[in-house]
Amino acid sequence: MSESSVVSQALLKHAAALDAADELGAHRELFALDDDSVYLDGNSLGALPRHVPARLQDVVARQWGELRIRSWTEGGWWTAPERIGDRIAPLVGAGPGRIVVGDSTSVNVFKAVVAAARIAGEGRDELLVDAATFPTDGYIAESAARMTGLRVVAVAAGDMGSAAGPRTAAALVNHVDFRTGRLHDLPGITAALHGAGAPVIWDVCHSAGALPVGLDEHGVDLAVGCTYKYLNGGPGSPAFLYVSERHQAAFDSPLPGWTSHADPFAMTSGYAAADGATRGRVGTPDILSMLALEAALDVWEGVSLEVLRAKSLALTDFFLRCVEVYAPAGRVSSLTPVPHAERGSQVALRCAQAPAVMGELISRGVIGDLRRPDVLRFGFTPLYVGFRDAERAARVLGEVLGEIPARDMARDMAQDMAEVPAEGTGEDVRA
């Protein structure tokens, strides 16, 4: 047996041992997955929990089909945004009554940024925005700033504390960098912004359901997150908005809708905001996707976030070790930080031929995604990804890299871009 075969067998044996000891291993059976592929794109779209279709069938056939309008009361449709928010709350370290579910992440970012600027008051004219933010957050921040008379200042997340000052109205920061998987210091940055007298809005899209967040514990002011990544709510499932208890009375939404009215069915011409996080509601809830999300959250019953985080770090450690063994020297380099305190639940690898490599990986059943021009992303969802999955993904990556010759990226970029998989098969979709 060759030396490479010996090493491969050792990694396989180690992966099997880790899977056997995995406290979350049985959760994989709760999802609609197959053994023919390795799904490492849960940081873009979480896998389907097996029980969701039957639950959604009941919503459609019985609640909508038979109860019809009565389901707003008898089926609990009207209270779903707050009820589901309370189910998400423990997964991000929030108490009851602080999260409302509805609308998209983008819409909730807009609500949060404008509300934060209003909370900050006059005399503050700068909105700090994470310089590496997800593009939509930046677009929304620019628009919100124009409406509120603020000036956007792009700042690296790690420099937020030193950049904040008496002119800072608010800051918008990503908890986990969507491209590199870097985990930013939520407690430290929040404390620094508060020291400057400014509220902070956290985008927790890439951390909710992947690691402990601690919104209440660390005094976060406002937060937004999506539910179709690590929370497995389904494509386009509604996002959530967190409003800390101390800000709820002052939360002034720029999108006051009838469902956030203190007496929505009075249908009065004047607006009076409801109490609590309900102020974050706007229009009629999107019931089908919302109740699919509610059903999907059942998979979290009995899950310890500490166990989840430990497995996430072990998975990413093991994957990086396997990549080091299997990948030809010099072909990939990790953009994801080595220290656990700085790592989310994904691994980002820089690769000169990333578009062609990801396309080939997907064709061989290893489903990751791509960040143009040169980043391969692999999301590790601890509820259903195992250590043998990590080993297989790294081994196939090594095989693909061995077959695709190293080239000068600048010279061949045009060719590589032509080989990018179609939208939705390796690209993150978020609205």
N, C-alpha and C positions, 0 to 999 in steps of 0.2 A: 504494500500500500504506500502511495506517495505521501510525502510530507504534507502537501495541501489537503489530501484526503483525510489524513489523521487529524489535522486541525479542524476540518469541517465536521468530522464525526464528533470531536470533542465539543464543538459549539452546539451541535444538535443535541447531544446528551445533556449538556448544561441547560439548554432551552427547555428540554422535556422535564428536567428536575424543577426548574423554576415554575413551569406551568402546573406541575403536580402540587406545588406548595402555594399556589396562588389563591388567596382568599376570595377573589372576585371571579375566578375562572368559570364558575357555574353560570354567571350572568350572560355569558356568550350565547347560551341556549335561548335566552329571551329575545334574541334578535334574528331577523331574517337574513342570515348569512350562509354562504356555502364554503366548502373546503377547497374549491377549485381556484379561489382567488384570495388575495390578502388585501383587505380594505383599510387603507391608511389615508383616507380623505375625510374622516369624520370631523376634522377642523374646518371643512367646507359644508358638508351635509352629513349629518349623523345617520347611522343605519336605522332601518325600520324595526321597531319593536313588534314582535309577532302578533301580539294581541290587538294592536291598534285597528287593523281593518274591520274586525268584528265589532269593535266598539263604535267605530265610525258608521258602520252599516246600521247600527241601532239609532244613531243620531239622525241619519238620513231617513230610514224607513219608518221608525216609530215616532221619534220626537218631531221631525219635520213632516213626515208623511201622514201620521195619525193625530198627534196632538196639535200639530200646526202652531198657531199663534199662542196656544196655551203653554208651549214650551218655554216662553220667556219667563214664566213664573213657575210652572210645575216642573219644567226641566232644568231650571236654574240658569237659563241662558243669560239673564240680565246681570247676575252677580258673578259671572264667570271671570271677568277681568281681575277682580279683587281676590276671588277664591283661588284662582290659578297663581296669582301673584304670591299668595301666602304659601303655596306649595313650592314655589321657586325660592322663596326667601331663605330657608335654611341652607340651600345650596350655595348661597353667596353671602351668608353670614348676616342676614337681616331679620329683624323682628316682624311680627304680623302687622299688617296695615301700612307697610312702607313701599310695597311694590304693586304696580298695576300693569296688567298685560294688555297690549293692543298696539296697532299701527306697526310701522317698520322701524328698524334701528335708526334710519336716517331721520324720520319724522321725530322720533324721541330725542335724538341729538339736538335737533332744532329747538324743541320745547325746552330742553335742559339748558342749552347755551343762553337763550334769551331770558329764561327765568333766572339763571345765575347772574346775568348782567343786571337784571332788575333788583335782585337781592343785594348786589354790591353797592348800588346807589350811585349818586353823582360824584364827580371828582376823580373817577377811575375810567380810563379810556383805552386800556390795553387788554386784549384777549390773547393769552398765551396758548398756542396750539402745538402739540407734539409734532416736531418737524418730520417724523417718519410715519405720521398717522395714516390710517387707511384713507384712500383718496376721498371717499364720500364725506367723511368727517371734516376734512379740510374744506370741501366745497360748501358744506352746510355752514361751517364756522364763518367762512367769508361772507355768505349771504346774511347770516344772523348779525355779523358785525356791521354790515352796511345799514341794516335796519335799526340798530341800536346806537349807532354813532361810535362804535369801537374801532380800534385798529388792530388787525391780526399781527401777532409777532410769533414767528416760527422759532421754536426752541427745542433742542434735544431733550428728551424726557428726563435724562439724568441731570440736566442743568436747570430744571424748572425752579428749584429752590433758590438758586443764586440769581435767577432772572426776575423773580417776583419782587415787587416793590409797591410803593404807595399808589402807583398808577394802574396796578393790575386789578382788573375787574373780575376775572375768572380765568381758569385754565382748563383745557380739554386734553386729556392724556389717555393713551391706550395702555391697558394693564399688561398685555402681551403684544409685542410687535408682530403684526400679521405676516411679515416677510421672513424675519429671522428666528422668531420664537423666543426672543429675549423677554424675560419677565422683569418689569420695572418695579421699583420700590414704592408700592402704594402707601404704606404707612409713613415712610420718610417724606415723600413728595407731598402727601396730604398735610402733614404737620408743617412743612416749610411754607406751603401756600397759606395755611391758616396763620402762620406767624407774620405773614405780610398782609393779613386781613382780607384774603380773597378766598372765595369758594372754589372747589375743584370738582370737575365732572370727569368720571372715569368711564371709559369704554371697556366693558368686561366681556366683549363678544368671544374672545379667545381664551378666557379663563373660567367663565361660568360653566360648571360641570366638569372642569378639568383639574381644578385645584382649589384649596380654600381661599376665599377672597376677603372676608372679614369687613364688610361694609360698615356695620354698626361699630364694631370693635375699634376700628381705626378712624372713626369720625368722618367718613366720607359724606359729602354734601349731597351730590346727585350722581347717579350712575345709569348707564343704558347698556343693554345687552340683547343679543339675539338668542333664539331658542332652537334653531335648526342645526347647530353644530354639535357641541358635546351634550346638549340636552335632548337631541334626537326628536325634535318636534315635527319635522317634516319640511319639505321645500316651501319657503315662504311663510312658515309659521310665524305668528306675531311676536314682536319683540317685547321687552319690558322696560319700565322706567322705575327707578328707585328714587324716592324723595325722603331724605332723613326726617325723622320726627320733628326736629327743631326747626326745620324750614317749611313744614307743610302749611302753616298758617299764612306764610308770606309767599308761597309758590304762586306766581302769576303767569299762567300759561299763555303763550302767544297764540294758541289755537283753542280758544274756549268753545267747546261744542256742547250740544244739548245734553249729551250723556254725562258731562261733568258738572251740570247744573245742580244746585242744591235741591231743586224740585223739578226734575226734568219733564214730568208729565203735566206740569202746570202750563207749559208752553207759553210762558210770559215773554214779552219783548226784551225785558231787561235781564242781564246775566248776573247771577249770584253763584259764586263757586261753591261746590260741595266741600265737605271737610275731608282732610286726609289726602292720601295718594290718589283718590278718585279724581282730584283736580287734573290729573294727567290724562284722563279720558278725553276723547274728542267726539267721534261719531259712533254709529251703530257698530257693535263688535262683529268681527268676522268669525261667526260661530263655528263653521265647519272646521277651519284650520285651528281655531282656538281649542275646540274640544278634542281634536286629534292630539294636540299638544298635551292637554290634561291627561289623556289616556297614556301617552308616552311617558309621562313623569312617574308612572307606577314602577318603572324599572329601578327607581332610586330607593325604593323601600328597603330599609335596613342597611344601606350603604354608608360606610364611614368615609368622610372626606379625607381623613388622615391616611387610611388604608389606600384610598384612591390615589392620593398624591404620592405615596411611597411606591406604588406600582408604576405610576407614570414615570417617575424618575428612574426606576430600575429598568423599565422598557427602553427609554431613550439612551440610558447608559449602555445597555446591552446592544442596541442597534448600532450605536457609534463604534463599539468594539468590533462588531461583526463587519461593519463597513471598512474599518481599518485593516481587517484580515483579508476580505474578499476583493476590495476595489484595487485596481492597478495603481501603483504609486503615482502621486501627483495629479490624478484625474479629478478628484473631488476634494473639497475642503469644507469643513463645517462652519456655518455662520452662527450656529446656535451656541450660546455660552456653555462652558464646561461646568462652572459652579452651579450647584443645584438652586441656590437662592436667586439665580438670574435666568432660570430656564422655565419655559412654559411646558406644554405637552406636545411639542412638535420638534422635528429636526429639519433644518434647512441646510442643504448642501449646495455649494457653488460648483457648477459644472459647465465648462465651455460649450458643450453640446447638449445643454439641458433640454431644448425642445425635442430633438431627435431621441434622446435617451428616455424622456418621460413617455413619449409616444410608444416606444418599444416596450417599456415596462408595463404599460397598460395593456398592450396586446398580449403580454405573457401573464396577465392576471395579477400584477402588483399595481394597485390603484393608489397613486399619489396625485399631486398636482404640481403646477408649474407657476413660477413667477418670472416673467420675461425680464431680461433676456437669458439669465444664466442661473436660476435658482430652482432646485428640486425640493419640494416640500413633502414631508411625511408626517401626518398627524397620528398620534397614538392615543386612542380612546380607551382608557383602562377598563371600561365595562365590557368590552368585547374583543380587544386586541390582545393576543398572547405572545409569549416569547418565541414560540416556533414561527409565528407570523413575522416577527422581527428578523429572525435568522434567515428565513426564506427570502424576504424582501432584500436584505443585504446581499445574499448569495446571487439572486437574479440580477441585481444591480451590477455586481461584479462581472457577471457573464455578459451583460449588455455592453458595459464599458470595454470589455475585452474584444468585442466584435465591432464596435464603432471606433475607428481610429482617431487618435488625438489630432485635432486640427487647430489652426489659429482662429480664435473666435471672431476677431474683427474681419478677417478675410472671408469667413464662411457664414457670417450672421444672416445674410439674405437667404441663403439656402436653408439654414436652420429654422428661420421664422416660417418658411413655407411648410415645414414639417410639423408645426404646432398642432396638437389635437384640436378638434372643433370646440367651440365654446360649450361649457358644461361637461367636458370630459377631461378635466384636469385644470380648469380655471375656477377660482373661487367666485361664487355669485353671492352678492349681498346687497340688499336694498333696505 
